[in-house]
């Protein structure tokens, strides 16, 4: 085919993509997971622990992957606003959403078409004066995780149109899949995840199916072009457009703003929440630095414990030294608490503590674990052994069906754009050495073998390792206890942005996803959300940051009761005792026959228990390769 014909076809495709007719909206459900109704107004404000642990599960197994957690208190608040809301679908109690599959070029030089899936909530009786695009984390995360935020913002602002989309390669957009070697299936060794053994064959399959240039098109840059095109298709005259990115979504938003440096497309404001910095040399966000950066946040958390009278009374006046000495006592040929260390290796303890650090709910039990490990009574060992068994069992339950998220898109983008900085050693041995010196981490060294098996692409030089020249208003939000994207990355990005108006706000005590995880003492609206709403209301003006002085501090004395009871089986994390076992039932009828039957059952049960106990102890004493193999099953 001649160059002229190719150019004509691509020109026609561009005209088609940028025409509003290419968005054929259809009615769709607001929530991907069916919900019969919103939470009951009488529902407890306790966190939904099953949802919380499912979020933490993905975080622990895929470093850098963002899964936002929404506390139940927000759902309860939203329900009360829905009871008589004119924009609600009265039959289901939910707003009516619309969706579309939008054709896009695979890349600028290709006539191949992929589809991007978009969902919106719009006022039914008028054109909204504002629209906002919510960009999900990951890479590899689907937009269903932002549906509650979409719902929340739509209900709280009667003049706002809200959009979400699945990143190219993910979910309902054209998805990167490894169906050639049958690696992504419930019957494969990794289930719906990808094992180290499957990585090389999947990478080769994608190169054959899409070509090398095609696989490289499932990148942040091309995903940014998708959003720019979608904004052009949907933006009404005089409508103010905002962009919100969470975690990897902030990196995605930075690419969008790079594309708009020479574009007349008007953007009123951009919110970057939990910043992934695309620039900064050694301070550029890269996954190989995940464990060492997370450990710094853990150390900062222990410093907060030092300032808390109750916590410091349990872990001494210097909790950091207490923790360092405790780890050394446990795993340096010491006889301290060998009943625990024979069951749980140092690697398991580090991963468990790092995973607990990720959430404001779970991190509060960390001092209690350290306290019991130091005291190490027989009861302490039993409680902690039961706790870690439950916790890891909850984390490593495999997916029952194909997830919307894509581990292949994660590997393609993360290994190509978010791995390694300035020639740093990212080998398995080096990363394991760094990991073994931490107190809090999730084991990024487990990704090193996968990186070596993946065919990475090079990000285009004009966009690589730099920030953007802004023509709009930019708000950066970051929690000072964000163990996924620590505050230093937000500072790096903030200092690198030139032009426009920018503002960086540190939200005290907040973990990742500040807009829903920074509760305050005087309002139902979290501090991060208050600041963002202030920004949207009057972009260009300084935001109202008064709420930062009223963010709720960690509760070291009485962590969430439901979590403590679920994992530890006690009411007091520090000194509580498990309830006594229930008495055996009384014999009825022929007591001799009943006692004989009970004795037989007891003997059989005891034999099975001994076999199970031996298997359990043996499993716990295996080399940490078990964790490596499990964590390598991304999203499993």
C-alpha positions as CSV (number, residue, x, y, z in Angstrom):
1,X,0.0,0.0,0.0
2,X,1.5,3.4,-1.0
3,X,2.3,6.1,1.5
4,X,-0.4,8.4,0.2
5,X,-3.1,5.7,0.6
6,X,-1.9,5.0,4.2
7,X,-1.9,8.7,5.0
8,X,-5.4,9.1,3.6
9,X,-6.7,6.2,5.7
10,X,-5.1,7.4,8.9
11,X,-6.5,10.9,8.2
12,X,-10.0,9.5,7.8
13,X,-9.6,7.5,11.0
14,X,-8.6,10.6,12.9
15,X,-11.6,12.5,11.6
16,X,-13.8,9.6,12.6
17,X,-12.3,9.3,16.1
18,X,-12.7,13.0,16.8
19,X,-16.3,13.2,15.7
20,X,-19.0,13.1,18.4
21,X,-20.8,10.4,16.4
22,X,-18.2,7.9,17.5
23,X,-19.5,8.0,21.0
24,X,-22.6,5.8,21.0
25,X,-23.8,5.9,24.6
26,X,-25.9,3.1,26.0
27,X,-27.5,2.8,29.4
28,X,-25.4,0.8,31.9
29,X,-25.2,0.0,35.6
30,X,-23.4,2.5,37.8
31,X,-21.6,-0.3,39.7
32,X,-19.8,-3.2,37.8
33,X,-20.4,-5.5,40.8
34,X,-24.2,-5.8,41.2
35,X,-25.6,-4.0,44.3
36,X,-29.1,-4.6,45.3
37,X,-29.2,-1.4,47.2
38,X,-27.0,1.1,48.9
39,X,-25.9,0.3,52.5
40,X,-28.6,0.5,55.1
41,X,-28.6,3.8,57.0
42,X,-28.4,1.8,60.2
43,X,-25.3,-0.1,59.0
44,X,-22.3,-0.1,61.4
45,X,-19.6,2.5,60.7
46,X,-17.0,-0.3,61.2
47,X,-14.9,-0.9,58.1
48,X,-16.0,-3.6,55.7
49,X,-13.1,-5.9,56.6
50,X,-13.6,-8.3,53.7
51,X,-13.4,-5.4,51.2
52,X,-10.4,-4.0,53.0
53,X,-8.5,-7.2,53.0
54,X,-9.3,-7.8,49.3
55,X,-7.8,-4.4,48.6
56,X,-4.7,-5.1,50.7
57,X,-4.4,-8.5,49.0
58,X,-3.6,-6.9,45.6
59,X,-1.4,-4.3,47.2
60,X,0.8,-6.8,48.9
61,X,1.2,-9.0,45.8
62,X,1.8,-6.3,43.2
63,X,4.0,-3.5,44.5
64,X,3.0,-0.2,43.1
65,X,-0.5,-1.3,42.2
66,X,-3.2,0.9,43.6
67,X,-6.4,-0.5,45.0
68,X,-8.4,2.2,46.8
69,X,-10.3,1.4,49.9
70,X,-13.5,3.3,50.8
71,X,-14.5,3.1,54.5
72,X,-18.2,2.3,55.1
73,X,-18.8,5.7,56.8
74,X,-18.7,7.3,53.3
75,X,-21.3,4.8,52.0
76,X,-23.5,5.6,54.9
77,X,-23.2,9.3,54.3
78,X,-23.9,8.9,50.6
79,X,-27.0,6.9,51.3
80,X,-28.6,9.6,53.4
81,X,-28.1,12.1,50.6
82,X,-29.8,9.6,48.2
83,X,-33.0,9.1,50.0
84,X,-34.8,12.0,48.2
85,X,-32.3,12.9,45.5
86,X,-33.8,14.1,42.3
87,X,-31.0,12.6,40.2
88,X,-31.4,9.1,41.5
89,X,-32.9,6.2,39.7
90,X,-35.7,5.6,42.2
91,X,-36.2,2.0,41.2
92,X,-32.6,1.0,42.2
93,X,-31.8,4.0,44.4
94,X,-28.8,4.7,42.1
95,X,-28.1,7.3,39.5
96,X,-28.4,6.2,35.8
97,X,-25.0,5.8,34.1
98,X,-24.2,5.6,30.4
99,X,-21.3,3.8,28.8
100,X,-19.6,3.7,25.4
101,X,-17.0,1.7,23.5
102,X,-15.0,4.3,21.6
103,X,-12.7,3.4,18.7
104,X,-9.1,4.7,18.9
105,X,-6.0,4.2,16.8
106,X,-3.5,1.7,18.2
107,X,-0.9,4.5,17.7
108,X,-0.5,7.6,15.6
109,X,1.1,5.6,12.7
110,X,-1.3,2.7,12.6
111,X,-4.6,2.1,11.0
112,X,-5.4,-0.7,13.5
113,X,-8.3,0.1,15.8
114,X,-8.8,-0.7,19.5
115,X,-11.7,0.3,21.7
116,X,-11.7,2.3,24.9
117,X,-14.5,1.7,27.3
118,X,-16.0,4.9,29.0
119,X,-18.7,5.5,31.6
120,X,-20.3,8.8,32.6
121,X,-22.8,10.2,35.0
122,X,-24.5,13.4,33.6
123,X,-27.3,15.7,34.8
124,X,-30.5,14.6,33.0
125,X,-32.0,18.0,32.5
126,X,-29.1,20.3,31.6
127,X,-25.5,20.5,30.4
128,X,-23.2,20.5,33.3
129,X,-20.9,23.5,33.7
130,X,-18.0,21.2,34.7
131,X,-16.7,17.7,33.8
132,X,-14.1,15.7,35.6
133,X,-12.1,12.6,34.4
134,X,-11.1,10.1,37.0
135,X,-7.9,8.2,36.2
136,X,-7.3,4.8,37.9
137,X,-4.2,3.5,39.5
138,X,-2.1,0.5,38.6
139,X,-0.8,0.3,36.0
140,X,-3.3,-2.4,35.2
141,X,-6.1,-1.3,37.4
142,X,-9.6,-1.1,36.0
143,X,-12.0,1.8,36.5
144,X,-14.6,-0.1,38.5
145,X,-12.5,0.8,41.6
146,X,-13.4,4.4,41.0
147,X,-17.1,3.9,40.7
148,X,-17.8,4.9,44.3
149,X,-15.8,8.1,43.9
150,X,-17.7,8.8,40.7
151,X,-21.0,8.2,42.5
152,X,-20.0,10.3,45.5
153,X,-18.8,13.3,43.5
154,X,-21.8,13.3,41.2
155,X,-24.3,13.4,44.1
156,X,-22.4,16.1,46.0
157,X,-22.1,18.5,43.1
158,X,-25.4,19.0,41.1
159,X,-23.5,20.7,38.2
160,X,-20.8,18.1,37.6
161,X,-20.4,15.5,34.9
162,X,-18.2,12.6,35.9
163,X,-16.3,10.3,33.6
164,X,-14.2,7.1,34.2
165,X,-12.5,4.9,31.6
166,X,-10.6,1.6,31.4
167,X,-7.0,2.3,30.5
168,X,-6.1,0.7,27.1
169,X,-5.1,-3.0,27.7
170,X,-7.4,-3.3,30.8
171,X,-10.9,-4.3,31.7
172,X,-13.6,-3.6,29.1
173,X,-11.2,-1.7,26.8
174,X,-9.2,-3.8,24.4
175,X,-7.4,-5.9,27.0
176,X,-3.9,-7.3,26.8
177,X,-4.4,-11.1,27.2
178,X,-2.2,-14.1,27.1
179,X,-4.6,-16.7,25.6
180,X,-2.0,-18.3,23.3
181,X,-0.1,-20.2,26.0
182,X,-3.3,-20.4,28.1
183,X,-1.5,-18.6,30.9
184,X,-4.5,-16.6,32.0
185,X,-7.0,-19.2,33.0
186,X,-8.3,-20.8,36.1
187,X,-6.6,-24.1,35.2
188,X,-3.1,-22.7,34.5
189,X,-0.3,-22.9,37.2
190,X,-0.7,-19.2,38.0
191,X,-4.5,-19.1,37.7
192,X,-5.6,-15.7,36.4
193,X,-2.2,-14.4,37.4
194,X,1.1,-14.8,35.6
195,X,3.9,-16.9,37.1
196,X,7.6,-16.4,36.4
197,X,7.5,-19.5,34.2
198,X,4.6,-18.1,32.1
199,X,6.0,-14.6,31.8
200,X,8.5,-15.3,28.9
201,X,6.0,-17.2,26.9
202,X,3.3,-14.5,27.4
203,X,5.7,-11.8,26.4
204,X,6.6,-13.7,23.3
205,X,3.0,-14.3,22.5
206,X,2.1,-10.6,22.7
207,X,5.0,-9.7,20.5
208,X,3.7,-12.2,17.8
209,X,0.1,-11.1,18.2
210,X,0.5,-7.4,18.3
211,X,4.0,-6.9,17.0
212,X,6.7,-5.1,19.0
213,X,5.4,-1.7,18.0
214,X,1.9,-2.8,18.9
215,X,2.8,-4.0,22.4
216,X,4.7,-0.7,22.9
217,X,1.4,1.1,22.1
218,X,-0.1,-0.2,25.3
219,X,1.8,2.6,27.1
220,X,1.1,5.6,29.3
221,X,1.7,7.9,26.4
222,X,-0.9,6.3,24.1
223,X,-3.3,6.1,27.0
224,X,-2.8,9.8,27.5
225,X,-3.7,10.4,23.9
226,X,-6.9,8.4,24.4
227,X,-8.0,10.8,27.2
228,X,-7.1,13.9,25.2
229,X,-9.2,12.6,22.3
230,X,-12.1,11.8,24.7
231,X,-12.1,15.2,26.2
232,X,-12.2,16.8,22.8
233,X,-15.2,14.5,21.9
234,X,-17.2,15.3,25.1
235,X,-16.2,18.8,26.2
236,X,-19.1,21.2,25.7
237,X,-18.6,24.9,24.9
238,X,-17.6,26.9,28.0
239,X,-17.5,23.7,30.0
240,X,-14.7,23.6,32.6
241,X,-12.7,20.3,32.5
242,X,-10.8,18.8,35.4
243,X,-8.7,15.7,35.7
244,X,-8.1,13.6,38.8
245,X,-5.5,10.9,39.0
246,X,-4.8,8.5,41.9
247,X,-1.4,6.8,42.2
248,X,-0.3,5.6,38.7
249,X,-3.2,7.8,37.5
250,X,-1.1,10.8,38.5
251,X,1.7,9.6,36.2
252,X,-0.9,9.1,33.4
253,X,-2.2,12.7,34.0
254,X,1.4,14.0,33.8
255,X,1.6,12.5,30.3
256,X,-1.7,14.2,29.3
257,X,-0.3,17.5,30.5
258,X,2.8,17.0,28.4
259,X,0.7,16.4,25.3
260,X,-1.3,19.6,26.1
261,X,1.8,21.8,26.3
262,X,1.4,22.9,22.7
263,X,-2.4,22.3,22.5
264,X,-5.2,24.8,22.8
265,X,-7.5,22.3,24.6
266,X,-8.6,24.1,27.8
267,X,-8.1,22.3,31.1
268,X,-9.3,24.1,34.2
269,X,-7.4,22.1,36.8
270,X,-5.7,18.8,37.6
271,X,-5.6,16.9,40.9
272,X,-2.7,14.5,41.6
273,X,-3.5,12.3,44.6
274,X,-0.7,10.0,45.8
275,X,2.0,11.2,43.4
276,X,4.0,9.0,41.1
277,X,6.8,11.3,39.9
278,X,7.9,10.9,36.3
279,X,11.1,12.8,36.9
280,X,13.8,13.5,39.6
281,X,16.7,11.2,38.9
282,X,17.1,9.0,42.0
283,X,13.9,10.5,43.3
284,X,11.9,9.5,40.3
285,X,9.3,6.9,41.3
286,X,10.5,3.5,40.4
287,X,9.3,0.1,41.7
288,X,12.7,-1.2,42.5
289,X,12.8,1.4,45.3
290,X,9.5,0.3,46.7
291,X,10.7,-1.6,49.7
292,X,13.2,1.0,50.9
293,X,10.7,3.9,50.5
294,X,8.0,1.9,52.3
295,X,10.3,1.2,55.2
296,X,11.0,4.9,55.6
297,X,7.2,5.4,56.1
298,X,7.2,2.6,58.6
299,X,10.0,4.2,60.5
300,X,8.0,7.5,60.5
301,X,5.0,5.6,61.9
302,X,7.1,4.3,64.7
303,X,8.2,7.8,65.5
304,X,4.6,8.8,65.8
305,X,4.3,5.9,68.3
306,X,7.2,7.5,70.3
307,X,5.2,10.7,70.6
308,X,2.1,8.9,71.8
309,X,2.1,8.3,75.6
310,X,0.2,5.0,75.5
311,X,2.2,3.5,72.5
312,X,5.5,4.5,73.9
313,X,4.6,2.9,77.2
314,X,4.2,-0.4,75.4
315,X,7.3,-0.1,73.0
316,X,9.6,2.0,75.2
317,X,10.5,5.6,74.7
318,X,12.3,4.7,71.5
319,X,10.0,2.4,69.4
320,X,12.4,2.4,66.5
321,X,15.3,1.0,68.5
322,X,12.8,-1.4,70.2
323,X,11.8,-2.7,66.8
324,X,15.4,-3.0,65.5
325,X,16.5,-4.9,68.6
326,X,13.4,-7.1,68.5
327,X,14.1,-8.2,64.9
328,X,17.7,-8.8,65.8
329,X,16.7,-10.9,68.8
330,X,14.2,-12.9,66.8
331,X,16.4,-13.8,63.8
332,X,20.1,-13.6,64.9
333,X,20.7,-17.0,66.3
334,X,19.0,-16.0,69.5
335,X,16.8,-18.2,71.6
336,X,14.2,-15.4,72.0
337,X,10.7,-16.6,70.9
338,X,11.9,-19.6,68.9
339,X,8.4,-21.0,69.1
340,X,7.3,-18.2,66.8
341,X,10.4,-18.0,64.6
342,X,10.3,-21.7,63.8
343,X,6.9,-21.1,62.3
344,X,7.4,-17.7,60.7
345,X,10.6,-16.6,59.0
346,X,11.9,-13.0,59.0
347,X,10.7,-12.6,55.4
348,X,7.1,-13.5,56.4
349,X,7.2,-11.0,59.3
350,X,8.6,-8.2,57.1
351,X,5.9,-8.8,54.4
352,X,3.2,-9.1,57.0
353,X,4.2,-5.8,58.7
354,X,4.6,-4.0,55.4
355,X,1.2,-5.1,54.2
356,X,-0.5,-4.0,57.5
357,X,1.2,-0.6,57.1
358,X,-0.7,0.1,53.8
359,X,-4.0,0.9,55.4
360,X,-5.0,3.3,58.2
361,X,-7.1,0.6,59.7
362,X,-4.6,-2.3,59.7
363,X,-1.5,-0.3,60.6
364,X,-2.9,0.4,64.1
365,X,-2.3,-3.3,65.1
366,X,1.4,-3.1,64.4
367,X,2.5,-1.9,67.9
368,X,0.4,-4.7,69.4
369,X,2.2,-7.3,67.3
370,X,5.6,-5.9,68.3
371,X,4.6,-5.9,72.0
372,X,3.5,-9.5,72.0
373,X,6.6,-10.6,70.0
374,X,8.8,-9.0,72.6
375,X,6.9,-10.6,75.6
376,X,6.5,-13.9,73.7
377,X,4.4,-15.9,76.2
378,X,3.0,-19.2,75.0
379,X,-0.4,-17.4,74.6
380,X,1.2,-14.6,72.6
381,X,2.8,-17.1,70.2
382,X,-0.5,-18.9,69.7
383,X,-2.4,-15.6,69.1
384,X,0.2,-14.3,66.6
385,X,0.5,-17.6,64.8
386,X,-3.3,-17.7,64.4
387,X,-3.3,-14.1,63.3
388,X,-0.6,-14.5,60.6
389,X,-2.1,-17.7,59.4
390,X,-5.5,-16.0,58.9
391,X,-3.9,-12.9,57.4
392,X,-1.8,-14.7,54.8
393,X,-4.6,-17.1,53.9
394,X,-6.9,-14.1,53.2
395,X,-4.2,-12.5,51.1
396,X,-3.4,-15.5,48.9
397,X,-6.8,-16.7,47.9
398,X,-6.8,-17.1,44.1
399,X,-9.3,-15.3,41.9
400,X,-12.3,-17.3,40.9
401,X,-12.9,-15.6,37.6
402,X,-11.0,-13.4,35.2
403,X,-10.4,-10.0,36.8
404,X,-10.9,-6.7,35.0
405,X,-7.4,-5.7,36.0
406,X,-4.6,-6.9,33.7
407,X,-1.3,-8.2,35.1
408,X,0.1,-8.1,31.5
409,X,-0.6,-4.4,31.2
410,X,1.0,-3.9,34.6
411,X,4.2,-5.7,33.6
412,X,4.3,-4.0,30.2
413,X,4.1,-0.4,31.6
414,X,5.8,-1.0,35.0
415,X,8.8,-2.9,33.7
416,X,9.3,-0.5,30.7
417,X,8.6,2.9,32.4
418,X,8.7,2.4,36.2
419,X,11.7,0.1,36.8
420,X,15.3,1.2,37.5
421,X,16.8,4.7,37.9
422,X,20.1,5.9,36.7
423,X,21.7,2.5,36.3
424,X,20.9,1.2,39.8
425,X,21.4,-2.5,40.4
426,X,17.9,-4.1,40.2
427,X,19.0,-7.7,40.4
428,X,17.2,-10.2,42.5
429,X,20.1,-10.6,44.9
430,X,20.5,-6.8,45.4
431,X,16.8,-6.2,46.0
432,X,16.6,-9.1,48.4
433,X,19.5,-7.7,50.3
434,X,17.7,-4.4,50.6
435,X,14.5,-6.1,51.6
436,X,16.2,-8.2,54.3
437,X,17.4,-5.0,56.1
438,X,13.9,-3.5,56.4
439,X,11.2,-3.8,59.0
440,X,8.3,-3.0,56.6
441,X,8.2,-4.1,53.0
442,X,6.2,-6.3,50.5
443,X,9.1,-7.9,48.6
444,X,9.6,-6.1,45.3
445,X,12.6,-8.4,44.7
446,X,10.0,-11.0,43.6
447,X,9.4,-9.0,40.5
448,X,13.1,-9.0,39.4
449,X,12.9,-12.4,37.7
450,X,9.8,-11.3,35.8
451,X,11.5,-8.1,34.5
452,X,14.3,-10.1,33.0
453,X,11.8,-12.2,31.1
454,X,9.7,-9.3,29.6
455,X,10.3,-7.5,26.3
456,X,10.2,-3.9,27.4
457,X,9.8,-0.8,25.2
458,X,11.5,2.6,25.4
459,X,9.4,5.6,26.3
460,X,9.7,8.4,23.7
461,X,12.6,10.8,24.6
462,X,10.4,14.0,24.5
463,X,8.3,12.7,27.3
464,X,10.7,10.6,29.3
465,X,12.1,11.5,32.7
466,X,10.7,15.0,32.8
467,X,7.6,16.8,34.3
468,X,5.4,19.2,32.3
469,X,5.1,22.8,31.5
470,X,1.7,23.6,33.0
471,X,-0.9,25.9,31.4
472,X,-3.5,25.1,34.1
473,X,-4.0,24.9,37.9
474,X,-2.4,21.8,39.5
475,X,-3.2,20.5,43.0
476,X,-0.9,17.8,44.5
477,X,-2.2,15.8,47.5
478,X,-0.2,13.3,49.5
479,X,-0.5,11.6,52.9
480,X,2.5,11.7,55.2
481,X,1.8,8.0,56.0
482,X,1.4,7.0,52.4
483,X,3.5,3.8,52.1
484,X,2.8,3.4,48.4
485,X,3.7,6.8,47.1
486,X,5.6,8.5,49.9
487,X,5.5,12.3,50.2
488,X,9.0,12.8,48.9
489,X,7.7,11.9,45.4
490,X,5.1,14.6,45.5
491,X,7.8,17.1,46.5
492,X,9.9,16.0,43.6
493,X,7.1,16.4,41.1
494,X,6.0,19.7,42.6
495,X,9.4,21.2,42.3
496,X,9.8,20.0,38.7
497,X,6.5,21.5,37.4
498,X,6.9,24.9,35.6
499,X,4.3,27.4,34.5
500,X,0.7,27.7,35.6
501,X,-0.4,27.7,39.2
502,X,0.6,24.8,41.5
503,X,0.0,23.9,45.1
504,X,1.1,20.9,47.2
505,X,-0.8,19.9,50.3
506,X,0.5,17.3,52.9
507,X,-2.4,15.6,54.6
508,X,-1.4,14.5,58.1
509,X,-1.7,10.8,59.0
510,X,-3.2,9.9,55.6
511,X,-2.3,6.8,53.7
512,X,-2.8,6.4,50.0
513,X,-6.0,7.8,48.4
514,X,-6.3,10.9,50.7
515,X,-9.7,12.0,49.5
516,X,-11.4,9.0,51.3
517,X,-8.8,8.1,53.9
518,X,-8.2,11.3,55.9
519,X,-11.2,11.5,58.4
520,X,-11.5,14.7,60.4
521,X,-13.0,15.4,63.8
522,X,-15.6,18.0,62.7
523,X,-17.0,16.7,59.4
524,X,-18.2,13.6,57.5
525,X,-16.2,14.7,54.5
526,X,-12.5,13.7,54.6
527,X,-9.9,16.3,54.5
528,X,-8.5,15.3,51.1
529,X,-12.0,15.5,49.6
530,X,-12.6,18.9,51.2
531,X,-9.4,20.2,49.7
532,X,-10.3,18.8,46.2
533,X,-13.8,20.2,46.3
534,X,-12.4,23.6,47.3
535,X,-10.1,23.3,44.3
536,X,-12.8,22.4,41.8
537,X,-15.0,25.2,43.1
538,X,-12.5,27.9,42.7
539,X,-9.5,26.7,40.7
540,X,-6.9,29.3,40.5
541,X,-7.4,30.4,44.1
542,X,-5.5,29.0,47.1
543,X,-7.4,26.0,48.5
544,X,-8.8,25.9,52.0
545,X,-6.5,23.7,54.0
546,X,-8.0,24.3,57.4
547,X,-9.0,20.6,57.7
548,X,-5.4,19.5,57.9
549,X,-5.3,20.5,61.6
550,X,-8.2,18.3,62.4
551,X,-7.3,15.0,60.7
552,X,-7.8,12.0,63.1
553,X,-4.5,10.6,64.4
554,X,-3.7,6.9,64.6
555,X,-5.5,5.2,67.5
556,X,-2.7,3.1,69.1
557,X,-4.6,2.3,72.2
558,X,-7.8,0.8,70.7
559,X,-7.5,-0.2,67.1
560,X,-10.6,-1.2,65.1
561,X,-12.4,-3.8,67.3
562,X,-13.7,-5.8,64.4
563,X,-10.3,-6.2,62.9
564,X,-8.6,-7.1,66.2
565,X,-11.3,-9.7,66.9
566,X,-11.2,-11.1,63.3
567,X,-7.5,-11.6,63.2
568,X,-6.4,-12.0,66.8
569,X,-9.5,-13.5,68.4
570,X,-9.1,-11.0,71.4
571,X,-10.7,-7.7,72.3
572,X,-7.4,-6.1,73.5
573,X,-4.5,-6.2,71.0
574,X,-1.9,-5.9,73.8
575,X,-3.1,-7.9,76.8
576,X,-6.3,-9.5,75.8
577,X,-6.9,-13.3,76.3
578,X,-8.8,-15.5,73.9
579,X,-12.1,-16.8,75.3
580,X,-12.0,-20.3,76.8
581,X,-13.2,-23.1,74.6
582,X,-16.9,-24.1,75.0
583,X,-17.5,-27.1,77.3
584,X,-18.1,-30.5,75.6
585,X,-21.8,-31.4,75.2
586,X,-23.2,-33.7,77.8
587,X,-23.8,-37.3,76.9
588,X,-27.4,-38.3,76.2
589,X,-29.1,-41.7,76.2
590,X,-26.8,-44.7,76.6
591,X,-23.9,-42.9,78.2
592,X,-21.4,-45.8,77.8
593,X,-22.1,-46.1,74.1
594,X,-21.9,-42.3,73.7
595,X,-18.6,-42.1,75.6
596,X,-17.1,-44.9,73.5
597,X,-18.2,-43.2,70.3
598,X,-16.8,-39.9,71.5
599,X,-13.5,-41.6,72.4
600,X,-13.2,-43.1,68.9
601,X,-13.9,-39.7,67.3
602,X,-11.4,-38.1,69.6
603,X,-8.7,-40.6,68.7
604,X,-9.3,-40.2,65.0
605,X,-9.4,-36.4,65.4
606,X,-6.2,-36.4,67.4
607,X,-4.5,-38.4,64.7
608,X,-5.6,-36.1,62.0
609,X,-4.7,-33.1,64.1
610,X,-1.2,-34.5,64.5
611,X,-0.8,-35.0,60.8
612,X,-2.2,-31.6,60.0
613,X,-0.1,-29.9,62.7
614,X,3.1,-31.6,61.3
615,X,2.2,-30.5,57.8
616,X,1.4,-27.0,59.0
617,X,4.7,-26.6,60.9
618,X,6.6,-28.1,57.9
619,X,4.9,-25.6,55.6
620,X,5.8,-22.6,57.8
621,X,9.5,-23.7,57.9
622,X,9.9,-23.9,54.2
623,X,12.2,-21.5,52.5
624,X,10.7,-18.1,51.6
625,X,10.6,-19.3,48.0
626,X,6.9,-20.1,48.8
627,X,6.2,-16.4,49.2
628,X,8.2,-15.6,46.1
629,X,6.2,-18.0,44.0
630,X,2.9,-16.8,45.5
631,X,3.7,-13.1,45.1
632,X,4.8,-13.7,41.5
633,X,1.2,-14.6,40.7
634,X,0.3,-11.0,40.0
635,X,-3.3,-10.3,41.0
636,X,-3.9,-14.0,41.7
